[in-house]
Each structure stands twice: as C-alpha cells, then as structure tokens.
Amino acid sequence: MAEHIVPLRVYYGIYLALIVLTGVTVTVALVDLGLLNPVVAMTIAILKALLVVLFFMHARHGPKLVWVVAAAALFWLGILFVLTLSDYLTRGWSSY
C-alpha cells in the first residue's frame, strides 16, 4: 500500500496557521462584536478543527472510509446541536 508523503514544511505551515488562528481567537474575544462574537469564534474554531483533521489526522489523503466516518461524526454533531438548541429555545425562562 503506497503512503502519501507530506513534506515537513506543510506541517510547519499548518502549525503556524493554528498558532495565528489561536491569536486571532484571543483578539476577537477581546473585541465587542455584539451578536457576531459567537459566530466569529465558531468560524475560527471550525477552521482550526478542519486543519487538524485534514492534515494532522491524515484525512486529506485517507481512504473513502475515513471520509464516511468524518461525515457521520459531523452529522452526529449536528444532531446534538439541534437537540440542545431545541431544548434551550423551548424553555420557559422566568425571572424569579
């Protein structure tokens, strides 16, 4: 079975990108964007997770089964978000 060899400079570049994105996350957390704060934070977190999964977990050059498992995990995460938000949004918030 032939393995895909990724140059070391790619890993260093991804590492640097993750460090920069972490700095961007901290900087954005200190800026008041109103309702966009969670959106921007989640966007940056998704981008960092995507870089980790694609490059450090070798999903980019992996077999189709890896992509199926990754898609199933994202689908399950979506189900958990929907269930959590449906519970949160249907609660009767009282001020007592």
C-alpha positions as CSV (number, residue, x, y, z in Angstrom):
1,M,0.0,0.0,0.0
2,A,1.5,3.3,-1.1
3,E,1.6,6.0,1.6
4,H,1.3,9.7,0.7
5,I,4.4,11.6,2.0
6,V,3.6,15.1,3.2
7,P,6.6,17.4,3.3
8,L,7.6,18.7,6.7
9,R,7.2,22.3,5.6
10,V,3.4,21.6,5.2
11,Y,3.2,20.5,8.9
12,Y,5.1,23.6,10.0
13,G,2.8,25.8,7.9
14,I,-0.3,24.2,9.4
15,Y,1.2,24.6,12.9
16,L,1.9,28.3,12.2
17,A,-1.6,28.7,10.9
18,L,-3.1,27.2,14.0
19,I,-1.0,29.4,16.2
20,V,-2.0,32.5,14.2
21,L,-5.7,31.4,14.4
22,T,-5.4,31.0,18.2
23,G,-4.1,34.5,18.4
24,V,-7.0,35.7,16.2
25,T,-9.4,33.9,18.5
26,V,-8.0,35.7,21.6
27,T,-8.0,39.1,19.8
28,V,-11.6,38.6,18.7
29,A,-12.6,37.6,22.2
30,L,-11.4,41.0,23.4
31,V,-13.4,42.9,20.8
32,D,-17.1,43.5,21.3
33,L,-18.8,42.4,18.1
34,G,-22.2,42.1,19.6
35,L,-24.2,39.1,18.4
36,L,-21.3,38.2,16.0
37,N,-18.9,37.2,18.7
38,P,-20.1,33.5,18.8
39,V,-20.3,33.3,15.1
40,V,-16.8,34.6,14.6
41,A,-15.5,32.3,17.4
42,M,-17.2,29.2,16.0
43,T,-16.0,30.0,12.5
44,I,-12.4,30.2,13.7
45,A,-12.8,27.0,15.7
46,I,-14.2,25.1,12.8
47,L,-11.4,26.3,10.6
48,K,-8.8,25.1,13.2
49,A,-10.6,21.8,13.6
50,L,-10.7,21.3,9.8
51,L,-6.9,21.9,9.6
52,V,-6.2,19.4,12.3
53,V,-8.5,16.7,10.8
54,L,-7.3,17.1,7.3
55,F,-3.5,17.3,7.9
56,F,-2.6,16.0,11.3
57,M,-5.1,13.2,11.3
58,H,-4.3,12.5,7.6
59,A,-7.9,12.5,6.5
60,R,-7.0,14.5,3.4
61,H,-5.2,11.6,1.7
62,G,-7.1,8.8,3.6
63,P,-9.4,6.2,2.1
64,K,-13.1,6.8,1.5
65,L,-14.0,5.1,4.7
66,V,-12.2,7.9,6.7
67,W,-14.4,10.4,4.9
68,V,-17.5,8.4,5.7
69,V,-16.6,8.3,9.3
70,A,-15.8,12.0,9.4
71,A,-19.2,12.8,7.7
72,A,-21.0,10.6,10.2
73,A,-19.3,12.4,13.1
74,L,-20.3,15.8,11.7
75,F,-23.9,14.5,11.2
76,W,-24.0,13.3,14.8
77,L,-22.6,16.7,16.0
78,G,-25.4,18.4,14.0
79,I,-28.0,16.2,15.7
80,L,-26.5,17.1,19.1
81,F,-26.6,20.8,18.3
82,V,-30.2,20.6,17.1
83,L,-31.3,18.7,20.2
84,T,-29.5,21.1,22.5
85,L,-30.8,24.2,20.8
86,S,-34.4,22.9,20.7
87,D,-34.3,22.3,24.4
88,Y,-32.7,25.7,25.1
89,L,-35.1,27.6,22.9
90,T,-38.3,26.0,24.2
91,R,-37.6,26.6,27.9
92,G,-39.8,29.0,29.8
93,W,-37.4,31.5,31.3
94,S,-38.7,33.0,34.4
95,S,-37.3,35.9,36.4
96,Y,-37.7,34.6,40.0
